[in-house]
């Protein structure tokens, strides 16, 4: 394990980070061709390019400059570096749309976030970066249709949980062939662990605890060629789960993995900063509100984005504001399967997954939602999943089961707002689950108020299928589950139907793994019934 302090504060204040990010989000008035003056020993664009946070007239372009010395560590110095960005209608950049210069500041690991504006709606673009004599890979991105414009199709993948040690990212190689408008990533982009049993490949570097540790772990993941290529293929919308900080952490409370740190909020702040540095996010996520300062470094990542009149996408954050897990055995932080009858606080109505502010925001957003489809992307399995057959219950306290009052409030919101065609997407559990959202999971005859598709992992191991038939019998609101195969889901949304295809690879431990369709489901507009097609 490397020798480093267990609690390293961020190198700059939160206010300074926000000022830097905001200043570098658009073109700066730099000397002409300032970007061409820097000299690099090797390709500074080794981590690829990405785009994300799309709207009908805007998108964020991302890259990060790196130069690694012989003994590791950054060799880029302590000065901001000028970078040129270019956007065109064609991949040869003969039909230029916009271009400019910005700075890659050392305080943000020489990451670049360009927030484009004034783009045409519902249109594809090509982009690239230039620094010194180096030219980045070419990325492809798009804007969404305007909120009041008709749209006939949205094709989007959802994915989560890509633990480096557990396998290769071959799923992304196949995802590139899906002809997608966007990718929705639902958490666990990195893992903070130093290794794993029977590891396919090792991350190196020990436990991830400090800002430098998190930066190195993101750089490792972003060095994967298949992941890079998928980032370059279309815009991504992203949210996080626990492993971007620490396994099973809950709000301001630490989780259960690795050596303890002196100040968990400082560790969380470092993790959040590294997340911003490596994701195509807007500077506005780096909030400075009083509530955020009281809780440590806050990042406001929950938001909504319309895709024309066809659909509205909602990205939630169920980690940053949640209450601690209920009744962990021995009082140890983290998750466990619990008998709720033996847990006095299990049904406490004050406990929340999203926090009061986000719950209120979501209700207001749903009231103004799409008349087409309303697709909620969040981290984990939503529906009740009882692990104990027949009498009694055994429920997982880290998912929505562990926050039943909060789940009841959300399902009540779906009913109260009468939101059209609600669909909940999830990840986290490394298994595929498909089911109907019930108004009240404690009542067998409760009304169905929506549908749910919880996806498997890109690489992280699952629990297998040995008890899956038993669990489906015990939880009949689910119509399908699989705990073995790895991959991603694809949503194809039209005004009349939503089709979900579960795509899985043969063997995540093989670089050249093949892919196939595990199952396919259709939901008709105006109905809360899932029909299996394949």
Secondary structure, DSSP 4 states (H G I P E B T S, - for coil): -----S----SS-HHHHHHHHHHTTS---PPTTGGGS---SS-TTTT-EEEE---SS-EEEEEE---B-TTSSB-S-SS-EEEEEEEESSTT-SSEEEEEEEEEBGGGTTEEEEEE-SPPSS-EEEEEEEETTEEPPPEEEEPPPPTTS----EEEEEE----GGG---HHHHHHGGG--SEEEE-S-SS---S--TT-SS---SSS--SHHHHHHHHHHHHT-HHHHHHHHHSEEEE---STTT-TT-BTTB--SSSS--S-HHHHHHHHHHHHHHHS---GGGS---HHHHHTSS-----EEEEETTTEEEEE--SSTTPPPPTT-GGG-SS--EE-GGG-TTTT-TT--SS-HHHHHHHHHHHHT--SSEEEEE-SS--S----S-SSS--EETTSGGGGHHHHHHHHHHHHHHT-SSEEEEE-SSSSEEEEEEES-TT-TTPPEEEEEEE---SS-----STTHHHHHHH-TTEEEEESS--EEEEEEE-SSEEEEEEEEES-TTSTT--EEEEEEEEEETT---EEE--
